[in-house]
């Protein structure tokens, strides 16, 4: 996993924030139960704590990304065909004027030799039009990926998307913690913390679709604007 700004902010930060319920469980319950075992397993106590923390964060990075992409992004955006960038470049979409949409299509043809289907063809076979536009958008991303504003919005979108995926895991663990610290091993402090974390993470899950779509839309607008501005600057 290459450490750059995107990896740190959009992947590692959400994993760290999503790991809080695990640390509540470890600090108030598991540490006393399995502490000696971990010391023997890894020999040095401080090393065992660090090793487990790093392993947990790495696992959460992978799981958060997988859940956010498979259960949110793919479902919200129909496996890429319904991304905001794709919608904006359809003839029938009303966000951009017909004239500006034609200019975008022409630039796509000039840059990548991809011919976006006409409005008539779009009506008869919308899926094919979406596929063509999606292919073009992938190339557009590569072309303007170095843009500061585009990169910033991409980082923000990646953060919120992975945060939603991590929140699904954190919600499950927070509910488990609530059960443990109320019925199995009562601890008022841990119970309150678990209740608060459940509310926070569950709220992110509930509003996940809206948040992902909001940040995705903002990224799409900046991507198209920066792509077209490159044309004007030449």
C-alpha positions as CSV (number, residue, x, y, z in Angstrom):
1,X,0.0,0.0,0.0
2,X,1.7,3.1,-1.3
3,X,1.7,6.0,1.2
4,X,0.5,9.2,-0.4
5,X,-2.0,11.8,0.4
6,X,-4.9,9.8,-1.0
7,X,-3.9,6.7,0.9
8,X,-3.5,8.5,4.2
9,X,-6.6,10.7,4.1
10,X,-9.0,8.6,2.1
11,X,-8.1,5.1,3.3
12,X,-6.1,5.2,6.6
13,X,-8.0,8.0,8.3
14,X,-11.4,6.3,7.8
15,X,-10.0,3.0,9.1
16,X,-8.6,4.7,12.2
17,X,-11.9,6.4,12.9
18,X,-13.8,3.2,12.3
19,X,-11.5,1.3,14.7
20,X,-12.7,3.1,17.9
21,X,-15.3,0.5,18.8
22,X,-12.6,-2.2,18.6
23,X,-10.4,-0.3,21.0
24,X,-13.3,0.2,23.4
25,X,-13.8,-3.6,23.4
26,X,-10.1,-4.2,23.8
27,X,-9.5,-1.6,26.5
28,X,-12.5,-2.4,28.7
29,X,-12.8,-6.1,28.1
30,X,-10.3,-8.1,26.0
31,X,-7.1,-6.6,27.4
32,X,-7.4,-8.3,30.8
33,X,-8.7,-11.5,29.2
34,X,-6.1,-12.1,26.6
35,X,-3.3,-9.8,27.6
36,X,-1.0,-12.6,28.9
37,X,-1.6,-14.6,25.8
38,X,-0.6,-11.8,23.5
39,X,2.5,-11.1,25.6
40,X,3.6,-14.7,25.2
41,X,2.8,-14.8,21.5
42,X,4.7,-11.6,20.6
43,X,7.2,-11.6,23.5
44,X,7.1,-7.8,24.2
45,X,3.9,-6.2,25.4
46,X,4.4,-2.8,23.7
47,X,5.3,-4.5,20.5
48,X,2.2,-6.7,20.7
49,X,-0.1,-3.7,21.1
50,X,1.5,-1.9,18.2
51,X,1.5,-4.9,16.0
52,X,-2.2,-5.7,16.6
53,X,-3.1,-2.0,16.1
54,X,-1.3,-1.8,12.7
55,X,-2.8,-5.2,11.6
56,X,-6.3,-4.0,12.6
57,X,-6.0,-0.7,10.8
58,X,-4.7,-2.5,7.7
59,X,-7.6,-5.0,7.8
60,X,-10.1,-2.1,8.3
61,X,-8.6,-0.3,5.3
62,X,-9.3,-3.3,3.1
63,X,-12.7,-4.1,4.5
64,X,-13.9,-0.5,4.5
65,X,-12.9,-0.1,0.8
66,X,-14.5,-3.4,-0.2
67,X,-17.8,-2.7,1.6
68,X,-18.0,0.9,0.3
69,X,-17.3,-0.1,-3.3
70,X,-19.4,-3.2,-3.4
71,X,-22.5,-2.2,-1.3
72,X,-22.6,1.5,-1.8
73,X,-20.8,2.8,-4.9
74,X,-21.7,-0.1,-7.2
75,X,-25.3,-0.1,-6.1
76,X,-25.8,3.6,-6.1
77,X,-24.1,4.1,-9.4
78,X,-25.1,0.9,-11.2
79,X,-21.5,-0.5,-11.3
80,X,-20.2,2.8,-12.8
81,X,-22.9,3.4,-15.4
82,X,-24.8,5.8,-13.2
83,X,-21.9,7.9,-11.9
84,X,-22.6,11.7,-11.8
85,X,-19.9,12.3,-14.4
86,X,-21.7,9.8,-16.7
87,X,-25.1,11.4,-16.1
88,X,-23.8,14.9,-16.8
89,X,-22.5,14.0,-20.2
90,X,-25.8,12.4,-21.4
91,X,-27.7,14.4,-24.1
92,X,-30.9,14.1,-22.0
93,X,-29.4,15.3,-18.8
94,X,-30.3,18.9,-18.1
95,X,-27.5,20.1,-15.8
96,X,-25.3,21.4,-18.7
97,X,-26.7,23.2,-21.7
98,X,-27.0,21.2,-25.0
99,X,-24.3,23.4,-26.5
100,X,-21.8,22.8,-23.7
101,X,-22.6,19.1,-23.7
102,X,-21.8,19.0,-27.5
103,X,-18.5,20.8,-26.8
104,X,-17.5,18.2,-24.2
105,X,-18.4,15.4,-26.5
106,X,-16.3,17.0,-29.3
107,X,-13.3,17.4,-27.0
108,X,-13.6,13.8,-25.9
109,X,-13.5,12.8,-29.6
110,X,-10.5,15.0,-30.3
111,X,-8.6,13.8,-27.3
112,X,-9.5,10.1,-27.2
113,X,-11.1,9.3,-30.5
114,X,-14.3,8.2,-28.6
115,X,-17.5,9.1,-30.4
116,X,-20.3,9.6,-27.9
117,X,-23.6,8.4,-29.4
118,X,-26.1,11.0,-30.6
119,X,-29.2,11.9,-28.7
120,X,-31.3,9.7,-30.9
121,X,-29.1,6.7,-30.3
122,X,-29.0,7.5,-26.6
123,X,-32.8,7.2,-26.5
124,X,-32.8,3.9,-28.3
125,X,-29.9,2.4,-26.4
126,X,-29.1,4.3,-23.2
127,X,-26.9,1.6,-21.7
128,X,-24.5,1.7,-24.7
129,X,-24.3,5.5,-24.4
130,X,-23.5,5.2,-20.7
131,X,-20.8,2.6,-21.4
132,X,-19.2,4.9,-24.0
133,X,-19.3,7.9,-21.7
134,X,-17.9,5.8,-18.8
135,X,-14.9,4.7,-20.9
136,X,-14.3,8.4,-21.8
137,X,-14.6,9.6,-18.2
138,X,-11.9,7.0,-17.1
139,X,-9.5,8.6,-19.6
140,X,-10.5,12.1,-18.5
141,X,-9.6,11.2,-14.9
142,X,-6.2,10.2,-16.0
143,X,-5.8,13.3,-18.1
144,X,-6.6,15.8,-15.3
145,X,-5.6,13.7,-12.2
146,X,-2.8,16.1,-11.4
147,X,-5.2,19.0,-11.0
148,X,-5.1,20.3,-7.4
149,X,-8.9,20.9,-7.2
150,X,-9.8,17.6,-8.8
151,X,-7.4,15.7,-6.5
152,X,-8.8,17.5,-3.5
153,X,-12.3,16.5,-4.3
154,X,-11.2,12.9,-5.2
155,X,-9.6,12.6,-1.7
156,X,-12.7,14.0,-0.1
157,X,-14.9,11.6,-2.0
158,X,-12.6,8.6,-1.2
159,X,-12.6,9.6,2.5
160,X,-16.4,9.8,2.8
161,X,-17.0,6.6,0.8
162,X,-14.5,4.6,2.8
163,X,-15.8,6.1,6.0
164,X,-19.3,4.9,5.2
165,X,-17.9,1.4,4.6
166,X,-16.0,1.5,7.8
167,X,-19.0,2.7,9.7
168,X,-21.0,-0.4,8.7
169,X,-18.3,-2.5,10.5
170,X,-18.0,0.0,13.4
171,X,-21.8,-0.1,13.9
172,X,-21.8,-3.9,14.2
173,X,-19.0,-3.9,16.7
174,X,-20.6,-1.0,18.7
175,X,-23.8,-2.9,19.0
176,X,-21.9,-6.0,20.1
177,X,-20.1,-3.8,22.7
178,X,-23.4,-2.5,24.0
179,X,-24.6,-6.1,24.6
180,X,-21.3,-7.1,26.2
181,X,-21.1,-4.1,28.6
182,X,-24.7,-4.3,29.6
183,X,-25.5,-8.0,29.9
184,X,-22.2,-9.8,30.1
185,X,-19.6,-7.6,31.7
186,X,-21.3,-4.5,33.0
187,X,-19.2,-1.3,32.7
188,X,-21.1,2.0,32.7
189,X,-18.3,4.0,31.0
190,X,-17.8,1.5,28.2
191,X,-21.6,1.2,27.9
192,X,-22.1,4.9,27.4
193,X,-19.2,5.1,24.9
194,X,-20.6,2.1,23.0
195,X,-24.1,3.7,22.9
196,X,-22.6,7.0,21.5
197,X,-20.5,5.2,18.9
198,X,-23.5,3.2,17.8
199,X,-25.5,6.4,17.2
200,X,-22.7,8.1,15.3
201,X,-21.8,5.2,13.1
202,X,-25.3,4.1,12.4
203,X,-26.2,7.7,11.4
204,X,-23.4,7.6,8.8
205,X,-24.6,4.3,7.5
206,X,-28.2,5.6,7.2
207,X,-27.2,8.7,5.4
208,X,-24.4,6.9,3.5
209,X,-26.1,7.0,0.1
210,X,-26.9,10.7,0.3
211,X,-23.3,11.5,1.5
212,X,-21.6,9.4,-1.2
213,X,-23.8,10.9,-3.9
214,X,-23.2,14.5,-2.6
215,X,-19.5,14.2,-2.6
216,X,-19.5,12.2,-5.9
217,X,-21.5,15.0,-7.6
218,X,-19.1,17.7,-6.4
219,X,-16.2,15.7,-7.7
220,X,-17.9,15.1,-11.1
221,X,-18.5,18.8,-11.6
222,X,-15.0,19.8,-10.8
223,X,-13.6,17.0,-13.0
224,X,-15.6,18.2,-16.0
225,X,-14.8,21.9,-15.4
226,X,-11.1,21.3,-15.1
227,X,-11.1,19.0,-18.2
228,X,-12.8,21.7,-20.2
229,X,-10.6,24.5,-18.8
230,X,-7.6,22.7,-20.1
231,X,-9.1,23.0,-23.6
232,X,-9.4,26.8,-23.2
233,X,-5.9,27.3,-21.9
234,X,-4.3,25.6,-24.9
